[in-house]
Each structure stands twice: as structure tokens, then as C-alpha cells.
């Protein structure tokens, strides 16, 4: 059960049910996705070969509004994972009070083995496959793991070709030139940074010089690292698939960011093989450690920003971080959660910590509807207001109801809001 993301999500819901003011019949409805589509995607690759891919789109719950959720390209994509991620999106949008339901999509592939032309053909084929499910008022995809603004541009263009006119609102996370919003690319990482700052304020601790370890240096991890570094925190470790870098005096986050932006790996950074404009001059040479060792560092806050299921019953006893902020979706299993609660390790749950992306996606969608764009300052201010308000309400729920942990507090809010929408709408027919 611990390794199944969907069962993990259901177990998180079950932990919150006794504290949430939700009718049991409605609660049982909330455990089941409305629909999941599996699509078969034959694609002629640039090599001339034809490869058949599989993809999914799950629409979990639409009681609060149109479905919303990203699309990921990854070899580990499964139907169960996509359904779990769609469920987490449902609770996330409810927690930060957006007029959305939750969805998620995924294609089983290894993007590193595909050319840009292959990825475009795969994206367009997948978009055609799910085209009857998505729409600006129905289901609005966004970027996720291994997808980006270019992917969204291809999705938007494919959908628009079938409609006969441009439909920017069908996806979010687009390039600025075709209706994207400033601040969207770094939004999830910015939200992680803001929530970490709020957590330290709540715990009455100083973020300045606090040791931070971030597992994952992709879009989310790298932006969170940069913003926390600018806020005065000491980012001592980070990682990618090639390994991890650790320096107790702090990593040169700017140099590492420049190196990775130029296509470099963390292991190359450790070895001193820098790419692009990277200039590692602020700090001493970091040590090479494993991803598993990064999780067990003695730090003030651990930020898992890679994939789900990395903090488990097998390694939770070795974790020494005094707080955890979940930048990834579902990084902590229920068994590990219970152990951390017993040890009074505060865990800011994924449905709160990484909600910055969907908040700014909503702002992009609203701007597209208005055919008007806002400056970056407005977008960032609204992001900070909304995620800060969700953090405050979660903490208030945690304190006033004497709940076991912040995840349970977040789930009770999200479940009650979604259940209330179901109760008002009733059951059709």
C-alpha cells in the first residue's frame, strides 16, 4: 500500500475523515475519480520508426469548477499515479480556494530519448487523443514533469486547429507571446519559498542561515533554492538524477543554477565541470553524496522536490530534518507521515506547499478570459496573498481543532469545501 500513490492518497483522506465535517456518503463519492481516459498514441519518430505510446487523462472531481491539472511525460507514469495526482489536484485547488476541480494527464515515455520533433509529434497526438475531454471551460491542462511552455504551445495549437480559431484558455503555462503570464514558470518554486518563510514565522524561528536541503533541482527545486537563498537561507544540498551535492557552508546556488540552465548535471557541478556562464566562486568545492543521503542530512528544513514516495517507513527513522516542506506531489507515505507526527516534525503538505503553480495558472486563465495581461508584480502579489491565506487557514484549523498534523488540517479544509459544493449541487439525475 505504501508504494501505491492512489492508496496513499486514500489513506490521507481517511486520516482526515474523523476531523472533517463531511457526510460519509459524500466522503465515499470523493474517493472515486469521475472518469479516466487511456489513449494509444502511435507516433512516427524522426528516425523513421513508428513507436506506440500510452497516455492517460484523469478527471477526478468537478464540483467546484472546471478540471485543472498538469501533463507529465515520464517512464513511470501509470493510471494509478495519474488518478492519485488528479485527486491531489482536487484537494489543492479547494485548499487555496480556486474555482476548479482536479485533473491530471501523463504519457509513458522517456523524453531524454526523444528529439524535439518527436516530442512535438507525441504532444500533438496526445492532445488529439484527449481533445474531447479538454476545453477552456471543461478541463485546462498545464505543464508538469518534463513538460514546459513549449509543450503547452503545441497543445494549444493542436486544440485550436480543430476549433478553427485560437483558444489560449485551453491550457495554462504557455509562452508569454501566446497568452502566458509572467511569473508562471517560477510560480511553484516561489510558492514553496513563501510557504517555507511562513512556516519559520509560525514556528518562531529565524530563516536566516537556516540549513535547507532540496531533493531535486528541476524547475521547482531550482527556483525554490534561488528564492530561499535570496531570503537568507543556507541551501546546503541539492540533487538530480546524477547525484547530489552537499556543502555545510552553503552551495553557490546562482552558479549551480547557471550550470543546470546550460544543460549541466549536479554531478558535473561537484566535479568542477561547469557549463554556460557558471562561475563557482562563492563557496568551497561541495561533496558528492547520494540522493538517499541527502534525505537524511541534519538540516532545519528538507524540501523533497522530485517524485512521489521518497520518504517511507524504510528511511523515515534516518531523517534528521526538523521540518519538511513538500514541493513534490506525494513524497511522503502514510506510514512515514505517522512516524514524523509522533516525532513532532512539522510537514507542510504538498497540496499547500506546491500550490503556487496552480494559483498562477488560474491567474493566467483569468487574464486570457479578459484578454488582458497583468504585470509580474501583480501576479506575484496575488500569488503571495492566496498561498499565504491558505497557509494561515491551515494553521488556524490545526491549532483550533487540535489536529494531529498540518496535512490533516489541510485535508479537512479541502474535503469540507469540496463536499459542500457537492451538497449544494446535489446528485444528478
NUTI-826128 format. One line per field, with one value per residue (C-alpha): residue number from 1; residue in one letter; x, y, z. Coordinates in steps of 0.5 Angstrom, whole numbers. Layout:
N
pos	(NUM, ...) .
code	(A, ...) .
x	(X, ...) .
y	(Y, ...) .
z	(Z, ...) .
// end
This chain:
429
pos	(1, 2, 3, 4, 5, 6, 7, 8, 9, 10, 11, 12, 13, 14, 15, 16, 17, 18, 19, 20, 21, 22, 23, 24, 25, 26, 27, 28, 29, 30, 31, 32, 33, 34, 35, 36, 37, 38, 39, 40, 41, 42, 43, 44, 45, 46, 47, 48, 49, 50, 51, 52, 53, 54, 55, 56, 57, 58, 59, 60, 61, 62, 63, 64, 65, 66, 67, 68, 69, 70, 71, 72, 73, 74, 75, 76, 77, 78, 79, 80, 81, 82, 83, 84, 85, 86, 87, 88, 89, 90, 91, 92, 93, 94, 95, 96, 97, 98, 99, 100, 101, 102, 103, 104, 105, 106, 107, 108, 109, 110, 111, 112, 113, 114, 115, 116, 117, 118, 119, 120, 121, 122, 123, 124, 125, 126, 127, 128, 129, 130, 131, 132, 133, 134, 135, 136, 137, 138, 139, 140, 141, 142, 143, 144, 145, 146, 147, 148, 149, 150, 151, 152, 153, 154, 155, 156, 157, 158, 159, 160, 161, 162, 163, 164, 165, 166, 167, 168, 169, 170, 171, 172, 173, 174, 175, 176, 177, 178, 179, 180, 181, 182, 183, 184, 185, 186, 187, 188, 189, 190, 191, 192, 193, 194, 195, 196, 197, 198, 199, 200, 201, 202, 203, 204, 205, 206, 207, 208, 209, 210, 211, 212, 213, 214, 215, 216, 217, 218, 219, 220, 221, 222, 223, 224, 225, 226, 227, 228, 229, 230, 231, 232, 233, 234, 235, 236, 237, 238, 239, 240, 241, 242, 243, 244, 245, 246, 247, 248, 249, 250, 251, 252, 253, 254, 255, 256, 257, 258, 259, 260, 261, 262, 263, 264, 265, 266, 267, 268, 269, 270, 271, 272, 273, 274, 275, 276, 277, 278, 279, 280, 281, 282, 283, 284, 285, 286, 287, 288, 289, 290, 291, 292, 293, 294, 295, 296, 297, 298, 299, 300, 301, 302, 303, 304, 305, 306, 307, 308, 309, 310, 311, 312, 313, 314, 315, 316, 317, 318, 319, 320, 321, 322, 323, 324, 325, 326, 327, 328, 329, 330, 331, 332, 333, 334, 335, 336, 337, 338, 339, 340, 341, 342, 343, 344, 345, 346, 347, 348, 349, 350, 351, 352, 353, 354, 355, 356, 357, 358, 359, 360, 361, 362, 363, 364, 365, 366, 367, 368, 369, 370, 371, 372, 373, 374, 375, 376, 377, 378, 379, 380, 381, 382, 383, 384, 385, 386, 387, 388, 389, 390, 391, 392, 393, 394, 395, 396, 397, 398, 399, 400, 401, 402, 403, 404, 405, 406, 407, 408, 409, 410, 411, 412, 413, 414, 415, 416, 417, 418, 419, 420, 421, 422, 423, 424, 425, 426, 427, 428, 429) .
code	(X, X, X, X, X, X, X, X, X, X, X, X, X, X, X, X, X, X, X, X, X, X, X, X, X, X, X, X, X, X, X, X, X, X, X, X, X, X, X, X, X, X, X, X, X, X, X, X, X, X, X, X, X, X, X, X, X, X, X, X, X, X, X, X, X, X, X, X, X, X, X, X, X, X, X, X, X, X, X, X, X, X, X, X, X, X, X, X, X, X, X, X, X, X, X, X, X, X, X, X, X, X, X, X, X, X, X, X, X, X, X, X, X, X, X, X, X, X, X, X, X, X, X, X, X, X, X, X, X, X, X, X, X, X, X, X, X, X, X, X, X, X, X, X, X, X, X, X, X, X, X, X, X, X, X, X, X, X, X, X, X, X, X, X, X, X, X, X, X, X, X, X, X, X, X, X, X, X, X, X, X, X, X, X, X, X, X, X, X, X, X, X, X, X, X, X, X, X, X, X, X, X, X, X, X, X, X, X, X, X, X, X, X, X, X, X, X, X, X, X, X, X, X, X, X, X, X, X, X, X, X, X, X, X, X, X, X, X, X, X, X, X, X, X, X, X, X, X, X, X, X, X, X, X, X, X, X, X, X, X, X, X, X, X, X, X, X, X, X, X, X, X, X, X, X, X, X, X, X, X, X, X, X, X, X, X, X, X, X, X, X, X, X, X, X, X, X, X, X, X, X, X, X, X, X, X, X, X, X, X, X, X, X, X, X, X, X, X, X, X, X, X, X, X, X, X, X, X, X, X, X, X, X, X, X, X, X, X, X, X, X, X, X, X, X, X, X, X, X, X, X, X, X, X, X, X, X, X, X, X, X, X, X, X, X, X, X, X, X, X, X, X, X, X, X, X, X, X, X, X, X, X, X, X, X, X, X, X, X, X, X, X, X, X, X, X, X, X, X, X, X, X, X, X, X, X, X, X, X, X, X, X, X, X, X, X, X, X, X, X, X, X, X, X, X, X, X, X, X) .
x	(0, 6, 8, 2, 0, -7, -8, -3, -8, -14, -10, -9, -16, -18, -14, -18, -25, -26, -24, -28, -35, -37, -43, -40, -44, -41, -34, -34, -36, -30, -25, -27, -25, -31, -27, -20, -19, -13, -10, -6, -1, 3, 8, 13, 19, 25, 29, 23, 21, 14, 13, 7, 6, 1, -2, -8, -12, -16, -22, -22, -28, -31, -36, -32, -31, -27, -22, -15, -8, -2, 1, 7, 12, 16, 17, 14, 7, 1, -6, -6, -1, -5, -11, -7, -5, -11, -14, -9, -10, -17, -15, -10, -15, -20, -15, -13, -20, -20, -26, -23, -23, -18, -15, -8, -5, 1, 5, 9, 16, 23, 24, 31, 31, 26, 28, 25, 21, 19, 16, 12, 9, 8, 5, 0, -2, -3, -7, -12, -13, -16, -18, -26, -24, -21, -23, -23, -29, -28, -21, -15, -8, -2, 6, 8, 14, 18, 13, 14, 11, 13, 9, 3, 4, 4, -2, -6, -4, -7, -13, -14, -13, -19, -23, -22, -19, -14, -16, -11, -15, -15, -8, -4, 3, 4, 10, 8, 7, 1, -2, 2, 3, 10, 11, 8, 15, 18, 11, 11, 18, 16, 10, 15, 20, 14, 11, 18, 18, 11, 13, 19, 15, 10, 15, 18, 25, 30, 30, 37, 42, 38, 40, 36, 37, 33, 32, 31, 34, 29, 24, 21, 27, 32, 27, 26, 33, 34, 29, 31, 38, 36, 32, 38, 37, 43, 42, 47, 45, 41, 41, 38, 38, 46, 47, 47, 52, 53, 57, 55, 57, 52, 52, 53, 46, 47, 53, 49, 43, 47, 50, 44, 40, 46, 44, 49, 48, 49, 55, 59, 58, 61, 67, 68, 66, 62, 57, 55, 56, 57, 63, 63, 67, 63, 64, 69, 68, 62, 62, 59, 53, 47, 40, 39, 44, 41, 35, 38, 42, 42, 38, 33, 28, 28, 25, 23, 22, 23, 18, 13, 14, 21, 20, 18, 18, 24, 28, 24, 28, 34, 31, 34, 31, 27, 21, 19, 16, 13, 15, 14, 7, 6, 13, 11, 8, 2, 7, 12, 8, 5, 12, 14, 8, 10, 17, 13, 17, 12, 11, 8, 4, 4, -3, -1, 7, 7, 0, 4, 4, -4, -5, -1, -4, -11, -9, -7, -13, -17, -13, -14, -21, -21, -16, -12, -5, -2, 5, 9, 9, 1, 2, 7, 3, -3, 1, 3, -4, -7, -2, -1, -8, -9, -3, -6, -13, -9, -5, -11, -15, -9, -9, -16, -18, -12, -11, -5, -1, -2, -3, -10, -11, -10, -15, -20, -21, -20, -25, -30, -30, -31, -36, -40, -40, -43, -48, -51, -51, -54, -54, -56, -61) .
y	(0, 5, 5, 6, 13, 13, 8, 13, 19, 15, 14, 21, 22, 17, 20, 27, 24, 24, 31, 34, 36, 32, 27, 20, 19, 25, 23, 16, 20, 24, 17, 16, 20, 22, 19, 17, 16, 12, 13, 10, 14, 12, 17, 17, 19, 23, 16, 14, 9, 8, 8, 7, 10, 10, 16, 18, 24, 23, 28, 27, 32, 38, 40, 47, 48, 46, 41, 43, 39, 38, 33, 30, 26, 20, 13, 12, 14, 9, 10, 10, 15, 20, 19, 20, 26, 28, 27, 31, 37, 37, 38, 43, 47, 47, 49, 55, 57, 57, 55, 49, 41, 37, 33, 30, 27, 23, 20, 14, 16, 18, 25, 24, 19, 23, 29, 36, 34, 27, 31, 36, 30, 26, 32, 34, 26, 26, 33, 30, 24, 27, 33, 31, 32, 38, 45, 52, 51, 44, 42, 46, 42, 46, 44, 38, 34, 34, 39, 46, 52, 50, 43, 48, 52, 45, 43, 50, 50, 43, 44, 51, 48, 43, 49, 54, 59, 61, 58, 61, 59, 51, 51, 55, 55, 58, 62, 70, 71, 67, 69, 66, 70, 73, 69, 62, 59, 60, 60, 53, 55, 61, 58, 53, 59, 63, 57, 56, 63, 63, 56, 59, 65, 60, 56, 63, 61, 65, 63, 67, 62, 56, 50, 48, 41, 41, 34, 36, 41, 42, 48, 47, 46, 51, 57, 55, 55, 61, 65, 62, 64, 71, 71, 69, 61, 57, 52, 46, 41, 39, 34, 31, 24, 24, 25, 30, 36, 38, 43, 45, 52, 53, 52, 57, 57, 62, 58, 52, 55, 57, 51, 47, 52, 51, 43, 41, 36, 37, 31, 36, 42, 37, 35, 43, 41, 48, 50, 56, 62, 59, 61, 57, 62, 64, 57, 52, 45, 41, 34, 29, 25, 20, 22, 18, 21, 28, 26, 24, 31, 34, 41, 46, 44, 39, 40, 34, 37, 31, 25, 22, 16, 18, 19, 12, 7, 5, 11, 16, 14, 16, 23, 29, 35, 39, 41, 38, 42, 38, 41, 35, 31, 25, 25, 22, 16, 15, 10, 16, 21, 18, 17, 24, 26, 22, 26, 33, 34, 39, 37, 43, 38, 38, 41, 47, 48, 47, 50, 56, 53, 52, 59, 63, 58, 61, 68, 66, 63, 69, 74, 70, 71, 78, 79, 83, 82, 84, 86, 81, 85, 84, 76, 75, 80, 76, 69, 71, 73, 67, 62, 66, 66, 58, 57, 62, 58, 51, 53, 56, 49, 46, 50, 51, 44, 41, 36, 31, 35, 40, 35, 33, 41, 42, 36, 38, 44, 42, 36, 40, 46, 40, 36, 43, 44, 37, 38, 45, 42, 35, 29, 28, 26) .
z	(0, 2, -5, -9, -10, -10, -4, -1, -2, 0, 7, 7, 6, 11, 17, 16, 16, 23, 24, 17, 18, 12, 11, 10, 4, 0, 3, 0, -7, -6, -6, -14, -20, -25, -31, -33, -41, -43, -50, -55, -59, -65, -67, -73, -70, -73, -74, -79, -74, -71, -63, -60, -53, -48, -44, -39, -37, -31, -29, -21, -19, -22, -16, -15, -23, -29, -28, -27, -28, -31, -36, -35, -39, -35, -36, -29, -31, -29, -29, -21, -21, -25, -21, -15, -18, -20, -13, -10, -15, -13, -6, -7, -11, -6, 0, -4, -6, -13, -17, -20, -20, -20, -26, -29, -35, -37, -42, -41, -45, -44, -46, -46, -52, -56, -61, -60, -67, -63, -57, -61, -65, -59, -55, -61, -62, -54, -55, -60, -56, -50, -54, -53, -45, -45, -46, -43, -39, -38, -37, -37, -38, -35, -35, -30, -30, -37, -40, -41, -44, -51, -49, -48, -54, -58, -54, -55, -62, -64, -60, -64, -70, -69, -66, -72, -68, -63, -56, -51, -45, -46, -43, -38, -37, -44, -47, -46, -53, -54, -48, -42, -36, -33, -26, -28, -30, -23, -19, -16, -13, -11, -7, -4, -2, 1, 5, 8, 10, 13, 17, 20, 22, 25, 29, 31, 28, 24, 17, 16, 16, 17, 13, 7, 3, -3, -7, -14, -18, -23, -25, -18, -14, -17, -16, -9, -8, -11, -7, -1, -2, -3, 3, 7, 8, 7, 2, 4, -1, -7, -13, -19, -23, -23, -15, -10, -8, 0, 3, 10, 9, 3, -4, -9, -12, -17, -20, -20, -23, -29, -30, -30, -34, -39, -39, -34, -28, -21, -21, -26, -22, -16, -21, -23, -30, -31, -37, -39, -35, -29, -24, -18, -13, -7, -4, -3, -7, -5, -3, -7, -4, -6, -6, -1, 4, 2, 5, 12, 13, 19, 17, 19, 13, 8, 1, -3, -10, -14, -15, -10, -5, -3, 5, 7, 13, 11, 11, 16, 22, 19, 17, 22, 19, 24, 19, 12, 6, 1, -6, -10, -10, -5, -3, 4, 5, 11, 15, 15, 16, 22, 25, 23, 27, 33, 33, 32, 26, 22, 15, 10, 6, -2, -3, 0, -1, -8, -10, -13, -20, -20, -17, -22, -28, -25, -26, -33, -34, -32, -36, -42, -41, -40, -46, -41, -38, -31, -30, -26, -19, -19, -21, -15, -10, -12, -11, -4, -2, -4, -1, 5, 6, 5, 10, 15, 15, 15, 21, 25, 23, 26, 32, 34, 33, 36, 30, 29, 24, 18, 13, 17, 18, 10, 8, 13, 10, 3, 4, 7, 1, -4, 0, 1, -7, -8, -2, -6, -13, -11, -14, -22, -24) .
// end
